[in-house]
């Protein structure tokens, strides 16, 4: 497909060249394949664990070796922008449409830490033109959390029930909101950081407990929760939730160690649920909640930086001085 005449030949993109080092370099603007759209990136948000791990030279998953220089523009994948060109087979979108990425399929030749990015037509959704970028860029995160919420909804463990969220990082703050949208009667969260606890309360948590304030470890006590959603992936968190939850614990956070499942969990219909599958239906539900004002992703973005302050951004994430950082690739 011919390149649109009003597009620049070159763009700026970020690349992690080796652990602890990045460059913002000038490269040709990519051309969309037959099933892709070329998006002018308006804003792209960090995915904290991915950014911290990849920048530090640590794989998110033990069986996936890392190679540097890392893929251009990766690990950026939470982005919103406007379609500026389409591949020959694209039928869903036209030039000028505003879209957000809802899925990161992995294995791409370029990520979203760039001024332009090619995305598969199936991996983006049309988004409202009147909502600010900070409310839309992290649609992919909202979709991921929605998947776990949907797992609990499917077994009727949310509506009208007391549900607990383990951890109030970005995913936990989204989980609090989406569980309320799904009809939870009460959403409690567990978080040791006071600033994150305060934000959790602002976003709808009924109560936020520190780990030291947990109720007794009894699944059938009056204080037990009906269901839980863990966003930490930590053994200690999952086991603490399991010991105090009647019906099910859904694990959203990336699990890296073995979790104990003992005889006390065998009876009462208890389920420990691994993460589900990314899917467009969950993405659409999350987008509907954003569009209707039922969840707000803007408070997750603690700072807004240009791409050349990526090292500063990762430092803030690692020090837990920022939840997420939103990048403007044109600044």
C-alpha positions as CSV (number, residue, x, y, z in Angstrom):
1,X,0.0,0.0,0.0
2,X,1.5,3.4,-0.9
3,X,2.6,5.6,2.0
4,X,0.3,8.5,2.7
5,X,1.9,11.6,1.4
6,X,1.4,13.6,4.7
7,X,3.3,11.1,6.9
8,X,6.9,11.8,7.9
9,X,9.6,9.5,6.7
10,X,11.2,9.1,10.2
11,X,10.0,8.8,13.8
12,X,11.4,8.6,17.3
13,X,11.2,5.3,19.1
14,X,12.6,4.0,22.4
15,X,14.8,0.9,22.6
16,X,16.3,-0.8,25.6
17,X,19.8,-1.5,24.3
18,X,21.0,-3.5,27.3
19,X,19.9,-4.0,30.9
20,X,19.9,-0.6,32.5
21,X,20.4,1.4,29.3
22,X,18.0,2.9,26.7
23,X,18.2,5.1,23.6
24,X,15.5,7.2,21.9
25,X,16.5,6.7,18.2
26,X,15.2,7.9,14.8
27,X,13.9,5.1,12.6
28,X,11.7,4.9,9.5
29,X,8.0,5.2,10.1
30,X,6.7,1.6,9.6
31,X,4.2,0.6,6.9
32,X,1.2,-1.4,7.9
33,X,0.8,-5.0,6.6
34,X,-2.4,-6.1,4.9
35,X,-4.2,-6.7,8.2
36,X,-2.7,-3.8,10.2
37,X,-3.4,-0.2,11.0
38,X,-0.7,2.4,11.4
39,X,-1.4,4.4,14.6
40,X,0.0,7.8,15.5
41,X,0.6,7.2,19.2
42,X,-1.0,9.9,21.4
43,X,0.0,8.4,24.7
44,X,1.5,5.1,26.0
45,X,1.5,4.0,29.6
46,X,4.0,1.8,31.5
47,X,3.1,-1.7,32.5
48,X,5.2,-1.5,35.7
49,X,6.3,-5.1,36.2
50,X,7.1,-5.6,32.5
51,X,9.1,-2.3,32.4
52,X,11.0,-3.0,35.6
53,X,11.8,-6.6,34.6
54,X,12.9,-5.9,31.0
55,X,14.9,-2.8,31.9
56,X,16.6,-4.8,34.6
57,X,17.5,-7.7,32.3
58,X,15.0,-10.1,34.1
59,X,12.5,-12.1,32.1
60,X,8.8,-11.9,33.3
61,X,8.7,-15.7,32.7
62,X,11.5,-18.1,33.6
63,X,11.2,-20.0,30.3
64,X,11.6,-16.9,28.1
65,X,15.2,-15.8,27.6
66,X,15.8,-12.1,26.9
67,X,17.9,-10.7,24.0
68,X,19.3,-7.2,23.7
69,X,19.0,-4.8,22.1
70,X,15.4,-5.4,23.0
71,X,12.6,-5.2,20.4
72,X,12.2,-1.6,19.3
73,X,9.4,0.2,21.2
74,X,8.9,-2.7,23.6
75,X,7.7,-3.4,26.2
76,X,5.2,-0.6,25.5
77,X,1.8,-2.0,24.8
78,X,-0.8,0.2,26.6
79,X,-1.4,2.9,24.0
80,X,-4.1,5.2,22.5
81,X,-3.8,7.1,19.2
82,X,-5.3,7.8,15.8
83,X,-5.3,5.6,12.7
84,X,-3.2,7.3,9.9
85,X,-3.0,4.5,7.4
86,X,-4.6,1.1,6.9
87,X,-3.5,-2.2,5.3
88,X,-5.3,-3.4,2.2
89,X,-7.4,-6.0,4.1
90,X,-8.6,-3.7,6.9
91,X,-12.3,-3.1,6.9
92,X,-13.1,-2.1,10.5
93,X,-11.2,1.2,10.7
94,X,-10.6,4.3,8.6
95,X,-7.9,7.0,8.7
96,X,-8.8,9.4,11.5
97,X,-10.4,6.8,13.8
98,X,-9.2,7.0,17.4
99,X,-8.2,3.6,18.8
100,X,-6.7,1.9,21.8
101,X,-4.7,-1.3,22.0
102,X,-6.7,-4.0,23.9
103,X,-4.3,-6.9,23.4
104,X,-0.5,-7.4,23.2
105,X,-0.1,-10.6,21.1
106,X,3.6,-10.7,21.8
107,X,6.2,-11.5,19.1
108,X,5.8,-8.2,17.4
109,X,8.5,-6.4,15.5
110,X,7.8,-3.1,17.3
111,X,6.1,-2.0,20.4
112,X,4.3,1.2,21.3
113,X,7.1,3.3,22.9
114,X,7.2,5.2,19.6
115,X,5.5,8.0,17.7
116,X,3.9,5.5,15.3
117,X,3.2,1.8,15.6
118,X,1.6,-0.8,13.4
119,X,-1.1,-2.9,15.2
120,X,-3.2,-5.7,14.0
121,X,-6.8,-4.7,13.2
122,X,-8.0,-7.3,15.6
123,X,-5.9,-6.0,18.5
124,X,-7.4,-2.5,18.7
125,X,-10.9,-1.1,19.6
126,X,-12.4,2.2,18.6
127,X,-12.5,4.6,21.5
128,X,-14.4,7.8,22.2
129,X,-12.8,10.9,20.8
130,X,-13.8,13.1,23.7
131,X,-12.1,11.2,26.6
132,X,-8.5,12.2,27.6
133,X,-5.7,9.8,26.8
134,X,-5.0,9.1,30.5
135,X,-8.4,7.4,30.7
136,X,-7.9,5.2,27.7
137,X,-4.3,4.3,27.2
138,X,-4.4,1.4,29.7
139,X,-7.4,-0.3,28.2
140,X,-5.2,-3.4,27.8
141,X,-4.7,-3.5,31.6
142,X,-8.4,-3.1,32.2
143,X,-9.1,-5.9,29.8
144,X,-6.6,-8.2,31.6
145,X,-8.3,-7.5,35.0
146,X,-11.7,-7.9,33.4
147,X,-10.7,-11.4,32.4
148,X,-10.2,-12.3,36.1
149,X,-13.4,-10.6,37.2
150,X,-15.3,-12.5,34.5
151,X,-13.9,-15.8,35.8
152,X,-15.5,-15.0,39.2
153,X,-18.7,-13.8,37.6
154,X,-19.0,-17.0,35.7
155,X,-19.3,-19.0,38.9
156,X,-21.7,-16.4,40.5
157,X,-19.1,-15.4,43.1
158,X,-19.4,-11.6,42.8
159,X,-22.9,-10.2,42.5
160,X,-24.3,-9.3,46.0
161,X,-21.2,-10.7,47.7
162,X,-18.2,-9.5,49.8
163,X,-15.1,-9.7,47.6
164,X,-11.5,-8.9,48.5
165,X,-8.7,-7.6,46.3
166,X,-5.1,-8.5,47.2
167,X,-2.8,-5.5,46.4
168,X,-3.5,-2.0,45.2
169,X,-1.1,-1.5,42.4
170,X,-2.6,-0.5,39.1
171,X,-4.3,-3.9,38.6
172,X,-5.7,-3.9,42.1
173,X,-7.1,-0.4,41.7
174,X,-8.8,-1.4,38.4
175,X,-10.1,-4.6,40.1
176,X,-11.8,-2.7,42.8
177,X,-13.7,-0.7,40.3
178,X,-14.6,-3.6,38.0
179,X,-15.8,-5.7,40.8
180,X,-18.2,-2.9,41.8
181,X,-19.4,-2.7,38.2
182,X,-20.0,-6.5,38.3
183,X,-22.3,-6.0,41.3
184,X,-20.2,-6.8,44.4
185,X,-22.0,-5.7,47.5
186,X,-18.7,-4.8,49.2
187,X,-15.1,-4.7,48.0
188,X,-12.4,-4.8,50.5
189,X,-8.7,-4.4,49.6
190,X,-5.4,-5.4,51.3
191,X,-2.5,-3.0,50.9
192,X,0.3,-1.9,53.2
193,X,1.0,1.4,51.4
194,X,-1.1,4.3,52.9
195,X,-1.1,6.4,49.7
196,X,-2.3,3.5,47.6
197,X,-4.9,2.6,50.3
198,X,-6.2,6.2,50.1
199,X,-6.5,6.0,46.4
200,X,-8.3,2.6,46.7
201,X,-10.9,4.2,49.0
202,X,-11.3,7.1,46.5
203,X,-11.9,4.6,43.7
204,X,-14.6,2.8,45.6
205,X,-13.1,0.3,48.0
206,X,-15.4,-0.1,51.1
207,X,-12.4,-0.7,53.3
208,X,-8.6,-1.2,53.0
209,X,-6.8,-3.4,55.5
210,X,-3.0,-3.8,56.0
211,X,-1.7,-7.3,56.1
212,X,-1.5,-7.0,59.9
213,X,-5.2,-6.3,60.1
214,X,-6.5,-9.5,58.4
215,X,-9.4,-11.3,60.0
216,X,-8.9,-14.8,61.5
217,X,-7.8,-17.5,59.1
218,X,-11.2,-19.3,58.8
219,X,-13.0,-19.8,55.6
220,X,-16.4,-20.1,57.2
221,X,-16.2,-17.4,59.9
222,X,-18.5,-14.4,59.7
223,X,-15.5,-12.3,58.7
224,X,-14.6,-14.5,55.7
225,X,-15.0,-13.1,52.2
226,X,-17.0,-14.9,49.5
227,X,-14.4,-14.4,46.7
228,X,-11.0,-12.9,46.2
229,X,-8.9,-11.5,43.4
230,X,-5.2,-11.5,43.9
231,X,-3.2,-9.0,41.9
232,X,0.3,-9.6,43.5
233,X,1.1,-13.1,42.3
234,X,2.8,-13.6,45.7
235,X,2.5,-16.9,47.5
236,X,2.0,-15.2,50.9
237,X,-0.9,-13.1,49.5
238,X,-2.6,-16.0,47.7
239,X,-2.4,-18.3,50.7
240,X,-3.6,-15.6,53.1
241,X,-6.6,-14.9,50.8
242,X,-7.4,-18.6,50.4
243,X,-7.5,-19.1,54.2
244,X,-10.1,-16.4,54.5
245,X,-12.3,-16.9,51.4
246,X,-15.3,-19.2,51.1
247,X,-15.7,-19.7,47.4
248,X,-12.8,-18.8,45.1
249,X,-9.5,-17.0,44.7
250,X,-8.7,-15.8,41.2
251,X,-5.0,-15.2,40.6
252,X,-4.3,-12.2,38.3
253,X,-0.6,-11.5,39.3
254,X,2.1,-13.5,37.6
255,X,2.8,-16.5,39.8
256,X,6.4,-17.5,40.1
257,X,6.4,-19.9,43.1
258,X,4.4,-22.9,44.3
259,X,1.2,-22.2,46.3
260,X,0.0,-24.5,49.1
261,X,-3.4,-26.0,48.5
262,X,-4.2,-28.1,51.6
263,X,-7.0,-30.3,53.0
264,X,-8.8,-27.3,54.5
265,X,-9.5,-26.0,51.0
266,X,-10.8,-29.4,49.8
267,X,-14.3,-29.0,51.0
268,X,-17.0,-26.3,50.5
269,X,-16.6,-26.0,46.8
270,X,-13.5,-23.8,46.9
271,X,-11.6,-23.0,43.7
272,X,-8.2,-21.6,43.2
273,X,-8.3,-20.1,39.7
274,X,-5.4,-19.5,37.4
275,X,-5.5,-16.6,34.9
276,X,-7.9,-16.9,31.9
277,X,-7.5,-15.9,28.3
278,X,-7.3,-12.5,26.8
279,X,-10.4,-11.9,24.8
280,X,-12.2,-9.2,22.9
281,X,-15.5,-9.6,24.9
282,X,-13.7,-8.7,28.2
283,X,-12.0,-5.8,26.4
284,X,-15.3,-4.5,25.2
285,X,-16.8,-4.8,28.7
286,X,-13.9,-2.9,30.2
287,X,-14.1,-0.2,27.5
288,X,-17.9,0.2,28.1
289,X,-17.1,0.7,31.8
290,X,-14.5,3.4,30.9
291,X,-16.9,5.1,28.4
292,X,-19.8,5.1,30.8
293,X,-17.7,6.6,33.6
294,X,-18.0,3.5,35.8
295,X,-14.2,3.1,36.1
296,X,-11.5,5.7,35.9
297,X,-8.0,4.9,34.7
298,X,-6.6,8.4,34.9
299,X,-5.6,8.2,38.6
300,X,-3.3,5.3,37.8
301,X,-1.0,7.7,35.9
302,X,1.2,9.3,38.5
303,X,3.4,11.3,36.1
304,X,3.5,12.3,32.4
305,X,6.9,12.2,30.8
306,X,8.5,12.4,27.3
307,X,10.1,9.2,26.1
308,X,13.6,10.4,26.9
309,X,12.8,10.2,30.6
310,X,12.2,6.5,30.5
311,X,15.0,5.7,33.0
312,X,13.5,8.2,35.4
313,X,10.1,6.6,35.0
314,X,11.4,3.1,35.7
315,X,13.2,4.5,38.8
316,X,9.9,5.9,40.1
317,X,8.1,2.6,39.5
318,X,10.8,0.6,41.2
319,X,10.8,2.9,44.2
320,X,7.0,2.7,44.3
321,X,6.8,6.4,43.9
322,X,4.6,6.1,40.9
323,X,1.8,3.7,40.0
324,X,2.2,4.2,36.3
325,X,3.9,6.8,34.0
326,X,2.1,8.0,30.9
327,X,4.5,8.9,28.0
328,X,3.8,11.6,25.3
329,X,6.0,10.4,22.4
330,X,5.7,13.9,20.8
331,X,7.0,15.9,23.8
